[in-house]
Amino acid sequence: MADNDDVKTLSFEAALAQLEEIVGKLESGRAPLAESIAIYERGEALKAHCETLLRTAEARIEKITLSRDGKPTGTEPLDA
């Protein structure tokens, strides 16, 4: 398995850009089998990293709740 430890240090945008590049290479069918397997494994690591970053961002998005007099009382999930 390829060493993909550096994936965890990438921003969402950088990881997504690399993932899109990998998809293009795999779809072209021009990479040899061994390279295709290695880049597929990196793609899986990038996908997992992007999903983790999205879940983290989603958890941070909250809406502010207000009391009857309009003062902030806390937060709740945005989709509640």
PyMOL Python script that loads the backbone (N, CA, C, O; Angstrom):
from pymol import cmd

cmd.read_pdbstr("""\
ATOM      1  N   MET A   1       0.849  -1.186   0.000  1.00  0.00           N
ATOM      2  CA  MET A   1       0.000   0.000   0.000  1.00  0.00           C
ATOM      3  C   MET A   1       0.889   1.241   0.000  1.00  0.00           C
ATOM      4  O   MET A   1       1.914   1.279   0.681  1.00  0.00           O
ATOM      5  N   ALA A   2       0.499   2.236  -0.752  1.00  0.00           N
ATOM      6  CA  ALA A   2       1.278   3.472  -0.862  1.00  0.00           C
ATOM      7  C   ALA A   2       1.246   4.242   0.454  1.00  0.00           C
ATOM      8  O   ALA A   2       0.294   4.135   1.228  1.00  0.00           O
ATOM      9  N   ASP A   3       2.302   5.020   0.694  1.00  0.00           N
ATOM     10  CA  ASP A   3       2.375   5.846   1.895  1.00  0.00           C
ATOM     11  C   ASP A   3       1.573   7.118   1.653  1.00  0.00           C
ATOM     12  O   ASP A   3       1.957   7.950   0.830  1.00  0.00           O
ATOM     13  N   ASN A   4       0.469   7.268   2.361  1.00  0.00           N
ATOM     14  CA  ASN A   4      -0.423   8.409   2.160  1.00  0.00           C
ATOM     15  C   ASN A   4      -0.566   9.251   3.413  1.00  0.00           C
ATOM     16  O   ASN A   4      -1.574   9.937   3.584  1.00  0.00           O
ATOM     17  N   ASP A   5       0.433   9.209   4.299  1.00  0.00           N
ATOM     18  CA  ASP A   5       0.364   9.962   5.548  1.00  0.00           C
ATOM     19  C   ASP A   5       0.242  11.462   5.316  1.00  0.00           C
ATOM     20  O   ASP A   5      -0.367  12.164   6.123  1.00  0.00           O
ATOM     21  N   ASP A   6       0.815  11.964   4.218  1.00  0.00           N
ATOM     22  CA  ASP A   6       0.769  13.396   3.939  1.00  0.00           C
ATOM     23  C   ASP A   6      -0.639  13.892   3.635  1.00  0.00           C
ATOM     24  O   ASP A   6      -0.897  15.093   3.710  1.00  0.00           O
ATOM     25  N   VAL A   7      -1.545  12.994   3.296  1.00  0.00           N
ATOM     26  CA  VAL A   7      -2.920  13.380   2.966  1.00  0.00           C
ATOM     27  C   VAL A   7      -3.558  14.125   4.131  1.00  0.00           C
ATOM     28  O   VAL A   7      -4.318  15.070   3.919  1.00  0.00           O
ATOM     29  N   LYS A   8      -3.259  13.715   5.345  1.00  0.00           N
ATOM     30  CA  LYS A   8      -3.875  14.304   6.537  1.00  0.00           C
ATOM     31  C   LYS A   8      -3.493  15.762   6.750  1.00  0.00           C
ATOM     32  O   LYS A   8      -4.149  16.470   7.514  1.00  0.00           O
ATOM     33  N   THR A   9      -2.440  16.214   6.085  1.00  0.00           N
ATOM     34  CA  THR A   9      -2.001  17.606   6.242  1.00  0.00           C
ATOM     35  C   THR A   9      -2.596  18.528   5.188  1.00  0.00           C
ATOM     36  O   THR A   9      -2.413  19.744   5.260  1.00  0.00           O
ATOM     37  N   LEU A  10      -3.299  17.975   4.218  1.00  0.00           N
ATOM     38  CA  LEU A  10      -3.831  18.776   3.113  1.00  0.00           C
ATOM     39  C   LEU A  10      -5.109  19.507   3.505  1.00  0.00           C
ATOM     40  O   LEU A  10      -5.909  19.014   4.300  1.00  0.00           O
ATOM     41  N   SER A  11      -5.279  20.687   2.933  1.00  0.00           N
ATOM     42  CA  SER A  11      -6.550  21.392   3.084  1.00  0.00           C
ATOM     43  C   SER A  11      -7.605  20.649   2.270  1.00  0.00           C
ATOM     44  O   SER A  11      -7.276  19.806   1.436  1.00  0.00           O
ATOM     45  N   PHE A  12      -8.859  20.964   2.513  1.00  0.00           N
ATOM     46  CA  PHE A  12      -9.937  20.339   1.755  1.00  0.00           C
ATOM     47  C   PHE A  12      -9.760  20.606   0.267  1.00  0.00           C
ATOM     48  O   PHE A  12      -9.889  19.698  -0.555  1.00  0.00           O
ATOM     49  N   GLU A  13      -9.465  21.854  -0.074  1.00  0.00           N
ATOM     50  CA  GLU A  13      -9.343  22.237  -1.480  1.00  0.00           C
ATOM     51  C   GLU A  13      -8.192  21.506  -2.170  1.00  0.00           C
ATOM     52  O   GLU A  13      -8.330  21.055  -3.307  1.00  0.00           O
ATOM     53  N   ALA A  14      -7.057  21.390  -1.479  1.00  0.00           N
ATOM     54  CA  ALA A  14      -5.902  20.696  -2.062  1.00  0.00           C
ATOM     55  C   ALA A  14      -6.191  19.204  -2.231  1.00  0.00           C
ATOM     56  O   ALA A  14      -5.837  18.610  -3.250  1.00  0.00           O
ATOM     57  N   ALA A  15      -6.829  18.608  -1.238  1.00  0.00           N
ATOM     58  CA  ALA A  15      -7.164  17.187  -1.314  1.00  0.00           C
ATOM     59  C   ALA A  15      -8.161  16.929  -2.437  1.00  0.00           C
ATOM     60  O   ALA A  15      -8.031  15.952  -3.175  1.00  0.00           O
ATOM     61  N   LEU A  16      -9.148  17.796  -2.567  1.00  0.00           N
ATOM     62  CA  LEU A  16     -10.142  17.634  -3.621  1.00  0.00           C
ATOM     63  C   LEU A  16      -9.506  17.785  -4.999  1.00  0.00           C
ATOM     64  O   LEU A  16      -9.846  17.042  -5.920  1.00  0.00           O
ATOM     65  N   ALA A  17      -8.594  18.732  -5.152  1.00  0.00           N
ATOM     66  CA  ALA A  17      -7.911  18.923  -6.434  1.00  0.00           C
ATOM     67  C   ALA A  17      -7.107  17.674  -6.804  1.00  0.00           C
ATOM     68  O   ALA A  17      -7.123  17.241  -7.957  1.00  0.00           O
ATOM     69  N   GLN A  18      -6.410  17.101  -5.830  1.00  0.00           N
ATOM     70  CA  GLN A  18      -5.649  15.879  -6.097  1.00  0.00           C
ATOM     71  C   GLN A  18      -6.579  14.722  -6.438  1.00  0.00           C
ATOM     72  O   GLN A  18      -6.278  13.912  -7.315  1.00  0.00           O
ATOM     73  N   LEU A  19      -7.696  14.649  -5.749  1.00  0.00           N
ATOM     74  CA  LEU A  19      -8.662  13.588  -6.010  1.00  0.00           C
ATOM     75  C   LEU A  19      -9.220  13.704  -7.426  1.00  0.00           C
ATOM     76  O   LEU A  19      -9.368  12.697  -8.118  1.00  0.00           O
ATOM     77  N   GLU A  20      -9.528  14.916  -7.857  1.00  0.00           N
ATOM     78  CA  GLU A  20     -10.025  15.124  -9.219  1.00  0.00           C
ATOM     79  C   GLU A  20      -8.977  14.728 -10.255  1.00  0.00           C
ATOM     80  O   GLU A  20      -9.313  14.162 -11.295  1.00  0.00           O
ATOM     81  N   GLU A  21      -7.716  15.021  -9.976  1.00  0.00           N
ATOM     82  CA  GLU A  21      -6.625  14.642 -10.878  1.00  0.00           C
ATOM     83  C   GLU A  21      -6.513  13.118 -10.982  1.00  0.00           C
ATOM     84  O   GLU A  21      -6.314  12.573 -12.068  1.00  0.00           O
ATOM     85  N   ILE A  22      -6.642  12.449  -9.849  1.00  0.00           N
ATOM     86  CA  ILE A  22      -6.569  10.989  -9.828  1.00  0.00           C
ATOM     87  C   ILE A  22      -7.716  10.380 -10.622  1.00  0.00           C
ATOM     88  O   ILE A  22      -7.513   9.437 -11.387  1.00  0.00           O
ATOM     89  N   VAL A  23      -8.906  10.909 -10.447  1.00  0.00           N
ATOM     90  CA  VAL A  23     -10.061  10.402 -11.191  1.00  0.00           C
ATOM     91  C   VAL A  23      -9.807  10.530 -12.691  1.00  0.00           C
ATOM     92  O   VAL A  23     -10.095   9.611 -13.457  1.00  0.00           O
ATOM     93  N   GLY A  24      -9.269  11.670 -13.101  1.00  0.00           N
ATOM     94  CA  GLY A  24      -8.959  11.870 -14.517  1.00  0.00           C
ATOM     95  C   GLY A  24      -7.960  10.849 -15.038  1.00  0.00           C
ATOM     96  O   GLY A  24      -8.130  10.312 -16.132  1.00  0.00           O
ATOM     97  N   LYS A  25      -6.917  10.580 -14.256  1.00  0.00           N
ATOM     98  CA  LYS A  25      -5.907   9.596 -14.671  1.00  0.00           C
ATOM     99  C   LYS A  25      -6.517   8.202 -14.789  1.00  0.00           C
ATOM    100  O   LYS A  25      -6.257   7.478 -15.750  1.00  0.00           O
ATOM    101  N   LEU A  26      -7.328   7.840 -13.803  1.00  0.00           N
ATOM    102  CA  LEU A  26      -7.934   6.511 -13.832  1.00  0.00           C
ATOM    103  C   LEU A  26      -8.934   6.377 -14.975  1.00  0.00           C
ATOM    104  O   LEU A  26      -9.009   5.330 -15.618  1.00  0.00           O
ATOM    105  N   GLU A  27      -9.698   7.428 -15.227  1.00  0.00           N
ATOM    106  CA  GLU A  27     -10.674   7.380 -16.312  1.00  0.00           C
ATOM    107  C   GLU A  27     -10.010   7.309 -17.681  1.00  0.00           C
ATOM    108  O   GLU A  27     -10.576   6.744 -18.617  1.00  0.00           O
ATOM    109  N   SER A  28      -8.815   7.877 -17.804  1.00  0.00           N
ATOM    110  CA  SER A  28      -8.124   7.862 -19.098  1.00  0.00           C
ATOM    111  C   SER A  28      -7.662   6.456 -19.467  1.00  0.00           C
ATOM    112  O   SER A  28      -7.545   6.131 -20.648  1.00  0.00           O
ATOM    113  N   GLY A  29      -7.400   5.622 -18.463  1.00  0.00           N
ATOM    114  CA  GLY A  29      -6.962   4.259 -18.720  1.00  0.00           C
ATOM    115  C   GLY A  29      -5.538   4.152 -19.219  1.00  0.00           C
ATOM    116  O   GLY A  29      -5.129   3.091 -19.689  1.00  0.00           O
ATOM    117  N   ARG A  30      -4.778   5.222 -19.129  1.00  0.00           N
ATOM    118  CA  ARG A  30      -3.415   5.230 -19.671  1.00  0.00           C
ATOM    119  C   ARG A  30      -2.351   4.804 -18.668  1.00  0.00           C
ATOM    120  O   ARG A  30      -1.219   4.520 -19.060  1.00  0.00           O
ATOM    121  N   ALA A  31      -2.686   4.754 -17.398  1.00  0.00           N
ATOM    122  CA  ALA A  31      -1.697   4.391 -16.377  1.00  0.00           C
ATOM    123  C   ALA A  31      -1.534   2.872 -16.338  1.00  0.00           C
ATOM    124  O   ALA A  31      -2.514   2.139 -16.476  1.00  0.00           O
ATOM    125  N   PRO A  32      -0.308   2.398 -16.151  1.00  0.00           N
ATOM    126  CA  PRO A  32      -0.095   0.954 -15.986  1.00  0.00           C
ATOM    127  C   PRO A  32      -0.825   0.454 -14.735  1.00  0.00           C
ATOM    128  O   PRO A  32      -1.172   1.236 -13.851  1.00  0.00           O
ATOM    129  N   LEU A  33      -1.046  -0.839 -14.680  1.00  0.00           N
ATOM    130  CA  LEU A  33      -1.821  -1.429 -13.590  1.00  0.00           C
ATOM    131  C   LEU A  33      -1.260  -1.076 -12.217  1.00  0.00           C
ATOM    132  O   LEU A  33      -2.012  -0.655 -11.339  1.00  0.00           O
ATOM    133  N   ALA A  34       0.036  -1.240 -12.017  1.00  0.00           N
ATOM    134  CA  ALA A  34       0.633  -0.970 -10.701  1.00  0.00           C
ATOM    135  C   ALA A  34       0.428   0.488 -10.298  1.00  0.00           C
ATOM    136  O   ALA A  34       0.122   0.779  -9.141  1.00  0.00           O
ATOM    137  N   GLU A  35       0.597   1.398 -11.246  1.00  0.00           N
ATOM    138  CA  GLU A  35       0.387   2.820 -10.949  1.00  0.00           C
ATOM    139  C   GLU A  35      -1.086   3.095 -10.666  1.00  0.00           C
ATOM    140  O   GLU A  35      -1.416   3.873  -9.771  1.00  0.00           O
ATOM    141  N   SER A  36      -1.965   2.459 -11.426  1.00  0.00           N
ATOM    142  CA  SER A  36      -3.405   2.636 -11.209  1.00  0.00           C
ATOM    143  C   SER A  36      -3.807   2.214  -9.803  1.00  0.00           C
ATOM    144  O   SER A  36      -4.610   2.884  -9.154  1.00  0.00           O
ATOM    145  N   ILE A  37      -3.250   1.110  -9.338  1.00  0.00           N
ATOM    146  CA  ILE A  37      -3.562   0.635  -7.987  1.00  0.00           C
ATOM    147  C   ILE A  37      -3.058   1.629  -6.948  1.00  0.00           C
ATOM    148  O   ILE A  37      -3.768   1.946  -5.993  1.00  0.00           O
ATOM    149  N   ALA A  38      -1.836   2.120  -7.132  1.00  0.00           N
ATOM    150  CA  ALA A  38      -1.260   3.070  -6.172  1.00  0.00           C
ATOM    151  C   ALA A  38      -2.056   4.368  -6.126  1.00  0.00           C
ATOM    152  O   ALA A  38      -2.323   4.896  -5.047  1.00  0.00           O
ATOM    153  N   ILE A  39      -2.436   4.885  -7.297  1.00  0.00           N
ATOM    154  CA  ILE A  39      -3.178   6.150  -7.275  1.00  0.00           C
ATOM    155  C   ILE A  39      -4.613   5.939  -6.804  1.00  0.00           C
ATOM    156  O   ILE A  39      -5.215   6.848  -6.233  1.00  0.00           O
ATOM    157  N   TYR A  40      -5.167   4.751  -7.035  1.00  0.00           N
ATOM    158  CA  TYR A  40      -6.494   4.447  -6.500  1.00  0.00           C
ATOM    159  C   TYR A  40      -6.455   4.462  -4.972  1.00  0.00           C
ATOM    160  O   TYR A  40      -7.349   5.009  -4.327  1.00  0.00           O
ATOM    161  N   GLU A  41      -5.407   3.854  -4.397  1.00  0.00           N
ATOM    162  CA  GLU A  41      -5.274   3.846  -2.937  1.00  0.00           C
ATOM    163  C   GLU A  41      -5.134   5.266  -2.399  1.00  0.00           C
ATOM    164  O   GLU A  41      -5.713   5.600  -1.365  1.00  0.00           O
ATOM    165  N   ARG A  42      -4.370   6.100  -3.094  1.00  0.00           N
ATOM    166  CA  ARG A  42      -4.239   7.499  -2.669  1.00  0.00           C
ATOM    167  C   ARG A  42      -5.597   8.195  -2.787  1.00  0.00           C
ATOM    168  O   ARG A  42      -5.969   8.991  -1.925  1.00  0.00           O
ATOM    169  N   GLY A  43      -6.319   7.896  -3.836  1.00  0.00           N
ATOM    170  CA  GLY A  43      -7.648   8.477  -4.006  1.00  0.00           C
ATOM    171  C   GLY A  43      -8.580   8.115  -2.864  1.00  0.00           C
ATOM    172  O   GLY A  43      -9.348   8.956  -2.396  1.00  0.00           O
ATOM    173  N   GLU A  44      -8.516   6.873  -2.415  1.00  0.00           N
ATOM    174  CA  GLU A  44      -9.332   6.447  -1.276  1.00  0.00           C
ATOM    175  C   GLU A  44      -8.955   7.226  -0.021  1.00  0.00           C
ATOM    176  O   GLU A  44      -9.830   7.637   0.742  1.00  0.00           O
ATOM    177  N   ALA A  45      -7.652   7.431   0.197  1.00  0.00           N
ATOM    178  CA  ALA A  45      -7.195   8.194   1.364  1.00  0.00           C
ATOM    179  C   ALA A  45      -7.652   9.649   1.260  1.00  0.00           C
ATOM    180  O   ALA A  45      -8.068  10.246   2.253  1.00  0.00           O
ATOM    181  N   LEU A  46      -7.574  10.213   0.064  1.00  0.00           N
ATOM    182  CA  LEU A  46      -8.016  11.599  -0.143  1.00  0.00           C
ATOM    183  C   LEU A  46      -9.519  11.731   0.088  1.00  0.00           C
ATOM    184  O   LEU A  46      -9.973  12.693   0.707  1.00  0.00           O
ATOM    185  N   LYS A  47     -10.283  10.771  -0.407  1.00  0.00           N
ATOM    186  CA  LYS A  47     -11.743  10.784  -0.226  1.00  0.00           C
ATOM    187  C   LYS A  47     -12.100  10.742   1.257  1.00  0.00           C
ATOM    188  O   LYS A  47     -12.949  11.505   1.718  1.00  0.00           O
ATOM    189  N   ALA A  48     -11.451   9.854   1.999  1.00  0.00           N
ATOM    190  CA  ALA A  48     -11.722   9.741   3.438  1.00  0.00           C
ATOM    191  C   ALA A  48     -11.361  11.039   4.156  1.00  0.00           C
ATOM    192  O   ALA A  48     -12.087  11.482   5.046  1.00  0.00           O
ATOM    193  N   HIS A  49     -10.249  11.640   3.773  1.00  0.00           N
ATOM    194  CA  HIS A  49      -9.820  12.901   4.394  1.00  0.00           C
ATOM    195  C   HIS A  49     -10.833  14.012   4.100  1.00  0.00           C
ATOM    196  O   HIS A  49     -11.199  14.773   4.996  1.00  0.00           O
ATOM    197  N   CYS A  50     -11.280  14.103   2.858  1.00  0.00           N
ATOM    198  CA  CYS A  50     -12.275  15.122   2.498  1.00  0.00           C
ATOM    199  C   CYS A  50     -13.570  14.923   3.286  1.00  0.00           C
ATOM    200  O   CYS A  50     -14.161  15.890   3.767  1.00  0.00           O
ATOM    201  N   GLU A  51     -14.006  13.679   3.416  1.00  0.00           N
ATOM    202  CA  GLU A  51     -15.226  13.403   4.179  1.00  0.00           C
ATOM    203  C   GLU A  51     -15.069  13.802   5.642  1.00  0.00           C
ATOM    204  O   GLU A  51     -15.996  14.351   6.237  1.00  0.00           O
ATOM    205  N   THR A  52     -13.910  13.533   6.224  1.00  0.00           N
ATOM    206  CA  THR A  52     -13.647  13.918   7.612  1.00  0.00           C
ATOM    207  C   THR A  52     -13.689  15.434   7.765  1.00  0.00           C
ATOM    208  O   THR A  52     -14.303  15.954   8.697  1.00  0.00           O
ATOM    209  N   LEU A  53     -13.034  16.138   6.850  1.00  0.00           N
ATOM    210  CA  LEU A  53     -13.029  17.601   6.911  1.00  0.00           C
ATOM    211  C   LEU A  53     -14.439  18.168   6.748  1.00  0.00           C
ATOM    212  O   LEU A  53     -14.794  19.140   7.415  1.00  0.00           O
ATOM    213  N   LEU A  54     -15.239  17.574   5.874  1.00  0.00           N
ATOM    214  CA  LEU A  54     -16.616  18.043   5.688  1.00  0.00           C
ATOM    215  C   LEU A  54     -17.462  17.801   6.934  1.00  0.00           C
ATOM    216  O   LEU A  54     -18.248  18.664   7.326  1.00  0.00           O
ATOM    217  N   ARG A  55     -17.308  16.636   7.555  1.00  0.00           N
ATOM    218  CA  ARG A  55     -18.064  16.357   8.789  1.00  0.00           C
ATOM    219  C   ARG A  55     -17.672  17.333   9.892  1.00  0.00           C
ATOM    220  O   ARG A  55     -18.527  17.808  10.640  1.00  0.00           O
ATOM    221  N   THR A  56     -16.392  17.628   9.992  1.00  0.00           N
ATOM    222  CA  THR A  56     -15.913  18.576  10.996  1.00  0.00           C
ATOM    223  C   THR A  56     -16.492  19.959  10.749  1.00  0.00           C
ATOM    224  O   THR A  56     -16.947  20.622  11.681  1.00  0.00           O
ATOM    225  N   ALA A  57     -16.476  20.392   9.503  1.00  0.00           N
ATOM    226  CA  ALA A  57     -17.018  21.708   9.161  1.00  0.00           C
ATOM    227  C   ALA A  57     -18.515  21.756   9.433  1.00  0.00           C
ATOM    228  O   ALA A  57     -19.028  22.749   9.949  1.00  0.00           O
ATOM    229  N   GLU A  58     -19.206  20.689   9.088  1.00  0.00           N
ATOM    230  CA  GLU A  58     -20.654  20.629   9.305  1.00  0.00           C
ATOM    231  C   GLU A  58     -20.988  20.738  10.793  1.00  0.00           C
ATOM    232  O   GLU A  58     -21.953  21.405  11.167  1.00  0.00           O
ATOM    233  N   ALA A  59     -20.205  20.096  11.623  1.00  0.00           N
ATOM    234  CA  ALA A  59     -20.443  20.142  13.067  1.00  0.00           C
ATOM    235  C   ALA A  59     -20.216  21.541  13.624  1.00  0.00           C
ATOM    236  O   ALA A  59     -20.816  21.912  14.633  1.00  0.00           O
ATOM    237  N   ARG A  60     -19.364  22.310  12.984  1.00  0.00           N
ATOM    238  CA  ARG A  60     -19.063  23.657  13.465  1.00  0.00           C
ATOM    239  C   ARG A  60     -20.112  24.680  13.041  1.00  0.00           C
ATOM    240  O   ARG A  60     -20.206  25.756  13.632  1.00  0.00           O
ATOM    241  N   ILE A  61     -20.892  24.351  12.028  1.00  0.00           N
ATOM    242  CA  ILE A  61     -21.891  25.299  11.553  1.00  0.00           C
ATOM    243  C   ILE A  61     -23.117  25.201  12.454  1.00  0.00           C
ATOM    244  O   ILE A  61     -23.808  24.183  12.483  1.00  0.00           O
ATOM    245  N   GLU A  62     -23.364  26.255  13.169  1.00  0.00           N
ATOM    246  CA  GLU A  62     -24.491  26.296  14.092  1.00  0.00           C
ATOM    247  C   GLU A  62     -25.218  27.625  13.923  1.00  0.00           C
ATOM    248  O   GLU A  62     -24.653  28.603  13.432  1.00  0.00           O
ATOM    249  N   LYS A  63     -26.441  27.639  14.327  1.00  0.00           N
ATOM    250  CA  LYS A  63     -27.142  28.918  14.316  1.00  0.00           C
ATOM    251  C   LYS A  63     -27.313  29.405  15.752  1.00  0.00           C
ATOM    252  O   LYS A  63     -27.452  28.616  16.686  1.00  0.00           O
ATOM    253  N   ILE A  64     -27.298  30.695  15.895  1.00  0.00           N
ATOM    254  CA  ILE A  64     -27.424  31.309  17.214  1.00  0.00           C
ATOM    255  C   ILE A  64     -28.900  31.342  17.593  1.00  0.00           C
ATOM    256  O   ILE A  64     -29.743  31.749  16.794  1.00  0.00           O
ATOM    257  N   THR A  65     -29.209  30.911  18.820  1.00  0.00           N
ATOM    258  CA  THR A  65     -30.583  30.981  19.307  1.00  0.00           C
ATOM    259  C   THR A  65     -30.740  32.245  20.150  1.00  0.00           C
ATOM    260  O   THR A  65     -29.827  32.648  20.872  1.00  0.00           O
ATOM    261  N   LEU A  66     -31.911  32.854  20.042  1.00  0.00           N
ATOM    262  CA  LEU A  66     -32.195  34.095  20.760  1.00  0.00           C
ATOM    263  C   LEU A  66     -33.348  33.885  21.730  1.00  0.00           C
ATOM    264  O   LEU A  66     -34.254  33.090  21.481  1.00  0.00           O
ATOM    265  N   SER A  67     -33.296  34.613  22.835  1.00  0.00           N
ATOM    266  CA  SER A  67     -34.402  34.589  23.792  1.00  0.00           C
ATOM    267  C   SER A  67     -35.528  35.472  23.251  1.00  0.00           C
ATOM    268  O   SER A  67     -35.389  36.086  22.193  1.00  0.00           O
ATOM    269  N   ARG A  68     -36.639  35.531  23.979  1.00  0.00           N
ATOM    270  CA  ARG A  68     -37.779  36.343  23.531  1.00  0.00           C
ATOM    271  C   ARG A  68     -37.440  37.819  23.430  1.00  0.00           C
ATOM    272  O   ARG A  68     -38.029  38.547  22.632  1.00  0.00           O
ATOM    273  N   ASP A  69     -36.493  38.257  24.238  1.00  0.00           N
ATOM    274  CA  ASP A  69     -36.120  39.672  24.174  1.00  0.00           C
ATOM    275  C   ASP A  69     -34.986  39.929  23.175  1.00  0.00           C
ATOM    276  O   ASP A  69     -34.440  41.031  23.120  1.00  0.00           O
ATOM    277  N   GLY A  70     -34.639  38.916  22.392  1.00  0.00           N
ATOM    278  CA  GLY A  70     -33.659  39.097  21.330  1.00  0.00           C
ATOM    279  C   GLY A  70     -32.210  38.918  21.721  1.00  0.00           C
ATOM    280  O   GLY A  70     -31.314  39.180  20.919  1.00  0.00           O
ATOM    281  N   LYS A  71     -31.966  38.474  22.945  1.00  0.00           N
ATOM    282  CA  LYS A  71     -30.582  38.283  23.382  1.00  0.00           C
ATOM    283  C   LYS A  71     -30.120  36.857  23.055  1.00  0.00           C
ATOM    284  O   LYS A  71     -30.897  35.909  23.167  1.00  0.00           O
ATOM    285  N   PRO A  72     -28.863  36.713  22.654  1.00  0.00           N
ATOM    286  CA  PRO A  72     -28.344  35.375  22.344  1.00  0.00           C
ATOM    287  C   PRO A  72     -28.386  34.478  23.581  1.00  0.00           C
ATOM    288  O   PRO A  72     -27.996  34.892  24.673  1.00  0.00           O
ATOM    289  N   THR A  73     -28.863  33.249  23.399  1.00  0.00           N
ATOM    290  CA  THR A  73     -28.931  32.302  24.512  1.00  0.00           C
ATOM    291  C   THR A  73     -28.067  31.073  24.278  1.00  0.00           C
ATOM    292  O   THR A  73     -27.892  30.263  25.188  1.00  0.00           O
ATOM    293  N   GLY A  74     -27.541  30.925  23.113  1.00  0.00           N
ATOM    294  CA  GLY A  74     -26.711  29.757  22.806  1.00  0.00           C
ATOM    295  C   GLY A  74     -26.761  29.456  21.327  1.00  0.00           C
ATOM    296  O   GLY A  74     -27.112  30.307  20.510  1.00  0.00           O
ATOM    297  N   THR A  75     -26.407  28.241  20.999  1.00  0.00           N
ATOM    298  CA  THR A  75     -26.428  27.806  19.608  1.00  0.00           C
ATOM    299  C   THR A  75     -27.099  26.452  19.510  1.00  0.00           C
ATOM    300  O   THR A  75     -27.237  25.733  20.499  1.00  0.00           O
ATOM    301  N   GLU A  76     -27.510  26.122  18.308  1.00  0.00           N
ATOM    302  CA  GLU A  76     -28.053  24.803  18.015  1.00  0.00           C
ATOM    303  C   GLU A  76     -27.628  24.440  16.600  1.00  0.00           C
ATOM    304  O   GLU A  76     -27.276  25.320  15.814  1.00  0.00           O
ATOM    305  N   PRO A  77     -27.658  23.155  16.267  1.00  0.00           N
ATOM    306  CA  PRO A  77     -27.270  22.763  14.915  1.00  0.00           C
ATOM    307  C   PRO A  77     -28.098  23.509  13.874  1.00  0.00           C
ATOM    308  O   PRO A  77     -29.281  23.776  14.083  1.00  0.00           O
ATOM    309  N   LEU A  78     -27.471  23.837  12.768  1.00  0.00           N
ATOM    310  CA  LEU A  78     -28.122  24.623  11.729  1.00  0.00           C
ATOM    311  C   LEU A  78     -29.369  23.943  11.180  1.00  0.00           C
ATOM    312  O   LEU A  78     -30.339  24.622  10.841  1.00  0.00           O
ATOM    313  N   ASP A  79     -29.364  22.627  11.087  1.00  0.00           N
ATOM    314  CA  ASP A  79     -30.506  21.927  10.496  1.00  0.00           C
ATOM    315  C   ASP A  79     -31.571  21.530  11.507  1.00  0.00           C
ATOM    316  O   ASP A  79     -32.482  20.776  11.165  1.00  0.00           O
ATOM    317  N   ALA A  80     -31.486  22.012  12.735  1.00  0.00           N
ATOM    318  CA  ALA A  80     -32.483  21.666  13.763  1.00  0.00           C
ATOM    319  C   ALA A  80     -33.743  22.489  13.599  1.00  0.00           C
ATOM    320  O   ALA A  80     -34.687  22.332  14.373  1.00  0.00           O
TER     321      ALA A  80
END
""", "prot")
cmd.dss("prot")
cmd.show_as("cartoon", "prot")
cmd.util.cbc("prot")
cmd.orient("prot")
